[in-house]
Amino acid sequence: MEERLKPRQQHRITMENRSRMEMTGITDVISFDLNKVLLETDYGVITIKGSNLHVSRLTVDKGELDIDGEIQSMEYSKASEVDKKGESLLGRLLK
């Protein structure tokens, strides 16, 4: 049987002055705290590091996310390279 590939969700990142990020195409929030946010997209896992990070807006059905704080770095990696301890934030919220 022929396997059909799911089209990737459009993904965009906008950053203002390293203090605010607006993102689309987020499929899951793996974890977050004041120093690190782990996000899943169709293009890989994004790790955002900084200080006083705050998820100010999360729209799960649209895959939109806003982060405020001092953003120091952003890195993409493959999902298999990230240690997903336990369930995702979304999974915990929906229990």
MONOR-V464394 format. One record per pair of residues at least 12 apart in sequence whose ideal C-beta (glycine too) atoms are under 6 Angstrom apart, sorted by the first residue. I is the first residue (numbers start at 1). J is the second residue. D is the distance in whole Angstrom. If there is no record, write none. Layout:
i,j,d
I,J,D
I,J,D
This chain:
i,j,d
8,42,4
9,25,5
9,42,5
10,25,6
11,25,3
11,41,5
11,43,6
12,24,5
18,71,5
20,68,5
21,67,5
22,66,5
23,65,5
24,63,6
24,64,5
25,41,5
25,63,5
26,39,5
26,63,5
26,65,5
27,40,5
27,41,6
28,40,4
28,88,5
28,90,6
29,89,4
30,84,6
30,88,5
32,55,6
34,52,6
34,53,6
36,49,5
37,53,6
44,76,5
44,77,6
44,78,6
45,77,5
45,79,5
45,82,5
46,76,6
47,75,5
48,74,5
49,72,5
49,73,5
50,69,5
50,70,5
50,71,4
50,72,4
51,70,5
52,69,4
52,70,6
53,67,6
53,69,4
54,68,5
54,69,5
55,67,6
56,68,5
